[in-house]
Amino acid sequence: MTNFTYTAKGPNGAEKSGYVDAMSLQAARDQILLMGLDPIEIYETPPVSTKAPKPTRNTAYLPMFETLRLYAGWLLAWYALVYIIGAYQFSKHLPFRIPYAESLFLSPLVLSFTFAAFLFLLLSSLYKHFGSKKIAGVILTAIGIGIFLLYRMNVQ
C-alpha cells in the first residue's frame, strides 16, 4: 500500500488535509470521496511512522504532464535520428537506400513537429522552473503559440 497526502474541501467548504493508504492514486481519490470530501490535491508520500518526521516537501502527482514531456523527448530524439540519417543520405552516395529517410529529412511537416516538440519541452521546463503557477502557464502557452505561428508563417 502507498501513502497519499490529500487536501480536500469538506461539505461546508472548509479545507481539510490528511493521509490515506491506497493501492493507487485512483483508489486514494475514491477513499477521499467516500469520506464525503472533494479532493483538491493528492500527493504520494513516504510511509508515515510515529518516529519519523513528516515529509517536508511533497511532489505533485501529474502523470499526464510528465508523460507528455517524456513522449516529446523521445519524439525529439527520433527526429534527430531522422535528420542525421537523412542528411547523410542526402549528401553522400550510399550503396543502399534507407526508405523514406530522405523524404522525412526534406519534409516541412517533420520540421514543424520537431520545432513544436522542442518548444513544448523548453516552455514546460520554464513552467516547472517558475513553480507551476497558472499565470505562468497561461503566459508561456501564449508565448509558445505565438512563436510557433510566427515560425509557420515564415517557413514553408
DALINJO-V321264 format. One line per field, one symbol per residue. phi: phi as a letter, one per 40 degrees, with the letter a starting at -180 (. if undefined). A space follows every 10 residues. Layout:
# DALINJO-V321264
phi = ???
This chain:
# DALINJO-V321264
phi = .bcbcbbacc ccgccbbabb bacacccccc cccccgbbcb bbbcbcdcbc ccccccbbbc cbcccccccc cccccccccc cccccccccc cbcbcbbcdg cccccccccc cccccccccc ccccccdccc gfcccccccc cccccccccc cccbbb
